[in-house]
Amino acid sequence: MAVAIGTSLLVITMKSFAGLGGYLFSVQLNWLIVFAFTATAVAGSFVGVALTGRIPERALRNAFGIFVLVMGVFVLIQEAPVLLSLFATA
């Protein structure tokens, strides 16, 4: 399982750098936001390592599932007007 997780993270990292390379010269980036987001992600990874083993795996899975569900509902609400307009014109 650890190899699969490591491989997945490597692929995500490579895709992220490819995306950054694609946008680097074609889109103006707010570097303050980029660096703040990156610093927050790095800090969060250290907090995650510190919390490893202190929070039960089942609780983490449940919390992540709820997070994904809430985000899905949020995206659906945001995109609902676009989806409804597609059906209205058909």
ZAMARGU-4260 file (C-alpha; in steps of 0.2 Angstrom, whole numbers, plus 5000, padded with zeros to 4 digits):
<rodrens>
0) 5000/5000/5000 | 5014/5012/5004 | 5022/5010/4987 | 5005/5014/4979 | 5003/5030/4989
5) 5021/5035/4985 | 5018/5032/4967 | 5002/5042/4967 | 5010/5056/4976 | 5024/5056/4963
10) 5012/5057/4949 | 5002/5071/4957 | 5019/5080/4959 | 5024/5078/4941 | 5007/5083/4935
15) 5007/5099/4946 | 5024/5104/4940 | 5018/5101/4922 | 5003/5112/4925 | 5013/5125/4933
20) 5025/5125/4918 | 5010/5127/4906 | 5003/5142/4915 | 5019/5150/4921 | 5021/5161/4905
25) 5004/5161/4899 | 4995/5167/4914 | 4999/5180/4927 | 5001/5171/4944 | 4999/5180/4961
30) 5015/5174/4968 | 5010/5179/4986 | 4995/5167/4985 | 5006/5153/4977 | 5019/5154/4991
35) 5006/5156/5005 | 4997/5141/4999 | 5013/5131/4997 | 5019/5136/5014 | 5002/5131/5022
40) 5003/5114/5013 | 5020/5111/5019 | 5015/5116/5037 | 5000/5105/5036 | 5010/5090/5031
45) 5021/5092/5046 | 5005/5093/5057 | 4999/5078/5049 | 5015/5068/5053 | 5014/5074/5071
50) 4995/5068/5072 | 4999/5051/5064 | 4993/5038/5076 | 4984/5050/5087 | 4968/5050/5077
55) 4959/5034/5074 | 4959/5028/5055 | 4940/5026/5055 | 4938/5044/5061 | 4949/5050/5047
60) 4940/5040/5034 | 4923/5047/5040 | 4929/5065/5041 | 4937/5063/5023 | 4921/5056/5017
65) 4910/5070/5024 | 4922/5083/5017 | 4921/5075/4999 | 4902/5074/5001 | 4901/5093/5006
70) 4913/5098/4992 | 4903/5089/4980 | 4887/5097/4985 | 4895/5114/4985 | 4901/5111/4967
75) 4884/5105/4961 | 4876/5120/4969 | 4889/5131/4960 | 4886/5123/4943 | 4867/5120/4944
80) 4863/5136/4935 | 4874/5131/4920 | 4867/5113/4920 | 4849/5120/4921 | 4852/5132/4907
85) 4859/5117/4896 | 4842/5108/4899 | 4832/5123/4896 | 4839/5126/4879 | 4838/5108/4873
</rodrens>
